[in-house]
Amino acid sequence: MIDGLIKSVGKKGTKWSNWAGNVECVAEHIFYPRTEHEIVEIVHLANTEKKRIRVVGEGHSFSGLVATDHFIISLEYMTGIIEVDKQKLVATAWAGTSINKANTALFKSGLAMINLGDIDVQSLGGATATGTHGTGTSFGNVSTEITAFTIITAKGEILNCSKDQNTDVFMAGRVSLGALGIITKMTFNVVEAYKLEYSSSSNDFYKTLETLEDYNEKNRNFEFYYFPHSNKLQIKESNRTDKPVKNNKILAYINDVFLENTVMNIVSRIGITFPSTAKALSRWMAKAVPKGTTIDYSHEIYATVRTVYFKEMEYNIPIEHFKACIQEFKDLLEKSEYFVFFPVECRFVKGDDIWLSPAYGRDSAYIAIHVFINQEHDPYFKDMEALFMRYNGRPHWGKMHTRTADTLSTTYEKWADFLALRAKLDPHKLFLNPHLEAVFGLQD
């Protein structure tokens, strides 16, 4: 039975790599179960053979969450919407379902996810396990919309979790890094399908910071991209509307395909070949910010295409410290020789009560920095991580970071509670790998 779940096996194991290619491993086996019962069988096998298990969705994390030389379980075949309740406005889906496929299915039922990030290819399981988020000060990360989930523990038990059932597992498990067990399906809040009016414009860095609160207050979704070595930003604003769809295909092509992909790919290759051109390239891109408005249904507005491969670090900063942090970031960047040309993305999120959510207990801003996949990310990432830490920053779990338990434990009020729950559910570390052992301070 188990052998039939192994899609491919080499004599020395099976190679796995993430989307960006910056994380790879050779797993002993990669399993592709189709049912919860099959996952339970794999868990029992791992316990018998003293192997560990990591779960993979679409592989869009940049951190080492999946890498293992033991067992990987892919949720590729555990996908789809299971049930929709239009009265309660909730939907239940298999955890392997990609966000874009969930959106497509929900839209056919006249529904939509409440808020999304700008990438929609991640699995629901992976996106929620890492605290993936969009932007908008009235909205938490994607995990905050979960109302219930099913998890398979290290003993092979199937637990149903909600605020009323297995409460601690629910409170911790909505952002769990896959360390508590294997979440197989989840129920989450939805809304009736809605349209957004999206506008893109250019603005001055300092003027935007002066009126930042106004931008966040007047917009459902607000974010900006800062172009290094310039004072220019791309402003992105989205608001609900009942106006008819006005899909500005020219704006969409210029922004999503030409500027963010075709031009970015050319710029990246020039920039890494001739590093001294980085400042000029960034300033040139700042002048090419698209301007215009598009009206479409939410899932068509949020998602953007990514064909340029990159590495990314993203940090959560208490929103009250954001202005000081981003200005110090800009000053440090302009004095440096990092040769950076990727725009810096800044978004805003409502605080939540999920134990290891980066936004736990605080309204937050996120600052995301990138380099081309073939470009050396240090000292840029290293120096900026040190800056973010001075502002009590917390790393996005799915992005690159170097934090370990020594510095993380003091930033999360529920850190000890999470570790105690993890030890109770998985005393033999079935669901850990070297990356998580370092994060949690559990190295042998």
MOPE-V913645 format. One record per backbone hydrogen bond with DSSP energy under -1.0 kcal/mol. NH is the residue of the N-H (numbers start at 1). CO is the residue of the C=O. E is the energy in kcal/mol with one decimal. If there is no record, write none. Layout:
BEGIN
nh | co | e
NH | CO | E
NH | CO | E
END
This chain:
BEGIN
nh | co | e
5 | 2 | -2.2
6 | 3 | -1.3
7 | 30 | -1.0
13 | 10 | -1.6
14 | 27 | -3.3
16 | 25 | -3.0
18 | 23 | -2.3
19 | 59 | -3.6
25 | 16 | -2.6
27 | 14 | -2.5
28 | 70 | -1.7
29 | 70 | -1.4
31 | 72 | -3.1
32 | 5 | -3.1
39 | 35 | -1.5
40 | 36 | -2.3
41 | 37 | -1.9
42 | 38 | -1.9
43 | 39 | -2.5
44 | 40 | -2.3
45 | 41 | -2.3
46 | 42 | -2.7
47 | 43 | -2.2
48 | 44 | -2.3
49 | 45 | -2.6
51 | 46 | -2.8
53 | 430 | -3.1
54 | 71 | -2.0
56 | 73 | -2.5
62 | 398 | -3.9
71 | 52 | -2.6
72 | 29 | -2.2
73 | 54 | -2.6
74 | 31 | -3.1
75 | 56 | -1.7
78 | 75 | -1.5
82 | 92 | -2.8
83 | 92 | -1.6
85 | 90 | -2.9
89 | 85 | -1.3
90 | 85 | -1.6
91 | 188 | -2.2
92 | 83 | -3.0
93 | 186 | -2.5
94 | 80 | -2.3
95 | 184 | -3.1
96 | 78 | -1.6
97 | 94 | -1.8
99 | 122 | -2.7
100 | 120 | -2.3
102 | 98 | -2.3
103 | 99 | -2.5
104 | 100 | -2.2
105 | 101 | -2.2
106 | 102 | -2.7
107 | 103 | -2.6
108 | 104 | -1.4
109 | 106 | -1.1
110 | 107 | -1.7
111 | 106 | -2.7
112 | 191 | -2.4
124 | 97 | -2.7
125 | 95 | -2.9
127 | 123 | -2.8
128 | 124 | -2.2
129 | 125 | -1.9
130 | 126 | -1.2
132 | 127 | -2.9
136 | 348 | -2.6
139 | 136 | -2.1
142 | 132 | -2.5
144 | 141 | -1.5
145 | 142 | -1.6
146 | 143 | -1.7
147 | 187 | -3.1
148 | 187 | -1.5
149 | 161 | -2.1
150 | 185 | -2.4
151 | 159 | -2.5
152 | 182 | -2.2
153 | 157 | -2.5
156 | 153 | -1.7
159 | 151 | -3.1
161 | 149 | -3.1
162 | 165 | -2.9
170 | 166 | -2.0
171 | 167 | -2.8
172 | 168 | -2.2
173 | 169 | -2.8
174 | 170 | -1.0
175 | 172 | -1.0
177 | 129 | -1.8
179 | 176 | -2.1
182 | 152 | -2.4
184 | 150 | -2.3
186 | 93 | -2.4
187 | 148 | -3.1
188 | 91 | -2.7
189 | 145 | -2.6
190 | 89 | -2.3
191 | 112 | -2.5
193 | 110 | -2.3
196 | 296 | -3.1
197 | 239 | -3.3
198 | 294 | -3.5
199 | 237 | -2.7
200 | 292 | -2.3
201 | 235 | -1.9
203 | 233 | -1.7
205 | 231 | -3.1
208 | 204 | -2.0
209 | 205 | -1.8
210 | 206 | -1.8
211 | 207 | -1.2
212 | 209 | -1.1
215 | 211 | -2.1
216 | 212 | -2.3
217 | 213 | -2.3
218 | 214 | -2.5
219 | 215 | -1.0
221 | 238 | -2.2
223 | 236 | -1.9
224 | 346 | -1.9
225 | 234 | -2.2
226 | 344 | -2.8
227 | 232 | -2.0
233 | 203 | -2.4
234 | 225 | -2.2
235 | 201 | -3.2
236 | 223 | -2.7
237 | 199 | -2.2
238 | 221 | -2.4
239 | 197 | -1.4
241 | 195 | -1.6
246 | 295 | -1.7
248 | 246 | -1.1
249 | 247 | -1.7
252 | 248 | -2.9
253 | 249 | -2.5
254 | 250 | -2.8
255 | 251 | -2.8
256 | 252 | -2.6
257 | 253 | -1.2
258 | 253 | -3.5
259 | 254 | -3.9
260 | 255 | -2.0
262 | 257 | -3.1
263 | 258 | -4.1
265 | 261 | -2.6
266 | 262 | -2.0
267 | 263 | -3.3
268 | 264 | -2.4
269 | 265 | -2.0
270 | 266 | -2.3
271 | 267 | -3.1
272 | 268 | -2.2
273 | 269 | -1.2
274 | 270 | -3.1
277 | 274 | -2.5
278 | 275 | -1.9
281 | 277 | -2.7
282 | 278 | -2.4
283 | 279 | -2.2
284 | 280 | -2.2
285 | 281 | -2.3
286 | 282 | -1.9
287 | 283 | -1.1
288 | 285 | -1.1
292 | 200 | -1.7
294 | 198 | -2.8
295 | 246 | -2.1
296 | 196 | -1.9
298 | 194 | -2.6
300 | 297 | -1.8
301 | 297 | -1.2
302 | 298 | -2.6
304 | 118 | -2.0
311 | 371 | -2.8
313 | 369 | -2.4
315 | 367 | -2.4
316 | 394 | -3.4
317 | 365 | -3.4
319 | 363 | -2.4
321 | 318 | -2.4
325 | 321 | -2.4
326 | 322 | -3.1
327 | 323 | -1.9
328 | 324 | -2.1
329 | 325 | -2.6
330 | 326 | -2.3
331 | 327 | -2.3
332 | 328 | -2.6
333 | 329 | -2.6
334 | 330 | -2.3
335 | 331 | -1.2
344 | 226 | -2.9
345 | 368 | -1.8
346 | 224 | -2.7
347 | 366 | -2.0
349 | 364 | -2.7
350 | 139 | -3.0
352 | 359 | -1.9
355 | 171 | -1.1
357 | 354 | -2.0
360 | 357 | -2.3
361 | 352 | -3.2
362 | 359 | -1.7
364 | 349 | -3.1
365 | 317 | -2.8
366 | 347 | -2.9
367 | 315 | -2.4
368 | 345 | -2.9
369 | 313 | -3.2
371 | 311 | -1.9
373 | 309 | -2.0
375 | 372 | -2.3
381 | 377 | -3.1
383 | 379 | -3.1
384 | 380 | -2.3
385 | 381 | -2.5
386 | 382 | -1.7
387 | 383 | -1.8
388 | 384 | -2.9
389 | 385 | -2.3
390 | 386 | -1.3
392 | 389 | -1.8
393 | 388 | -1.9
394 | 316 | -2.1
396 | 314 | -2.8
399 | 396 | -1.7
400 | 312 | -2.7
405 | 438 | -1.7
407 | 404 | -1.3
408 | 404 | -2.4
409 | 405 | -2.0
411 | 408 | -1.8
415 | 412 | -1.5
418 | 414 | -2.6
419 | 415 | -2.4
420 | 416 | -2.2
421 | 417 | -2.3
422 | 418 | -2.9
423 | 419 | -2.4
424 | 420 | -1.8
425 | 421 | -2.5
426 | 422 | -2.7
429 | 426 | -1.6
432 | 429 | -1.4
437 | 433 | -2.5
438 | 434 | -1.9
439 | 435 | -2.2
440 | 436 | -2.7
442 | 437 | -3.0
END
